[in-house]
């Protein structure tokens, strides 16, 4: 097991969100795109990598700490956010999980179905890409989300 290093990594995240309309279609012009670069930590425990960073106002979760737990074999990702708002999303390939998600106006339960997970991380850094579908309680598709992350060690 590796020991945590305090924010000795640069974490770059590109997030793409494709919203579904009432007919279940998406349009390229409706794609939201957010980029974040921050310092954080990367730790390997057992068969998983833990990437932890503090959120900024860029994404709208200032005051929160996010941990992304990625299985080394790419079978699952857990997205955990704690602070002003809390959420826990479990993403597994081709499996739907019901997850808790909080916003500033209230909390809700979302269905989360993993589209794909690609983990190319080592204890020195690397990259990971994962995508997932979100649906409302009635299984109506809400969005397809894709996160592309690079993690680079800095001295």
N, C-alpha and C positions, 0 to 999 in steps of 0.2 A: 504494500500500500504506500502511495506517495503522500508526502506531507504537503499541506497547502502553502502556497506562497502568496503573500498579500499583494494582490493586484499587480502581479508581475507579467501580465499579458495584455496585449491590445486585442480587443474583441470588436470585430466588424460584423454587423448584421444588416442584411438587406431583406426586407419583408415585402412580399407582394400579396395583395388581397384582391381577389376577383369576386365581386358581389353577384349573387344570382338574382334574376328578376322573378316575378310571380310565375312565369312559365318554366323556370329552371334553367334559363340561359344566361350566359355571361357575355359582356362586350368588352373588347380591348380598351376602349376609351373610358370605361368605368373602373379600370384597374387602379387601385391605390398602391403607392410605393413609398416606403419609408426606409431611410438609411440611418444607422446609428454606429458611432465609433466611441468606445469607452474603454476604460481599464477594468480589469477583473482578474479572477483567478481560474485556474484549471487544475483539477485534481483527478487522479485515477484511483478509484476504490473498487477492488474486486474486478468485475467485468464491465464496469461503467465509468464514463467520464462525467465529471461535474464541472459545469461552467457557471460561475457566479459573478454577477455585476449589479451595480446600483443603477436604477432607471433614471432617466432624465425627463425633462418636460417635452423633449422631442417626440416621444411616443405617447405622452400623456399620463405616465405612471410615476411621476416624480415622487420621491419619498418611499418608493418600493425597492425591494431587493429581489432579483430574479435568479433562480437556479434552474439550469437546463441539465437534466440527467439523460445522457445518451448511452444506450447499451452498445458495447464495442462491436457486437455482431450486427448492429443496425435493426434489431427487432423491435425496439421501443424507445420512445422519448417521453420524459415527464417534464412538463413545463410548470414550474412552481413560482408563484409571485406572492410575496408577503410585504405588508406595510399598510399604507393607507387603504389599499384594496387587496383582496386575496383571491387567488385563483389557482386551480390545479387542473391541468389538462394532461390526460394520458393518451399518447398517440401510439397505436400499434398497427402494423401493416394489415390492411384489409379487415380490421376489426373495429366495431363501433363501441365506444365507451361513453357513458354518461358522466359529465364532468361539471364541477362547480366553477362558476365565473362571476366575479363581482365587478360592478362598475360604480361610479360615484352616485348613480341614481337607484341602485339596487342590485340584487343578485339574481342569477338565473341558472338553470341547468341546460347545458348544451350537449348534443351528441357530437362526438369527435371520431372520425374515421380516418385512419392513416392511409395516405395515397402512396407514399414512398419515403424511405429513410436511407440515407447514404452517409456513413460515418468514416471519415479518413483522419482520425485524430490519433496522436501519440501523446506522451507526456510532455513533449516539447511544443505541441501545438498542432495545427493542421486545419482541416475544414470539415464541415458537416452541412448537409442539405436535407430538409424534410418538408413534406407537404401533407396537408390534411384537409378534410371537408368538415365544415361546421353545419349542424342542422338544429332547428328549434325542437322543442318538445314533441311537436307533431310530425317530426322527421322531414319537414320542409327544408330544403337546402338553403343555407344562408350565404356561405362563402367558401371558396377554396383558398387556403393560405399556404404560402411557401416561404420558408426561411432559409437563407443562405448565410452561413457563418464561417468566418475565418478567425483563427485564434493564433496569435503570434507572440512568442516569448520576447520580453525586453529586459535589458539589464537594469 
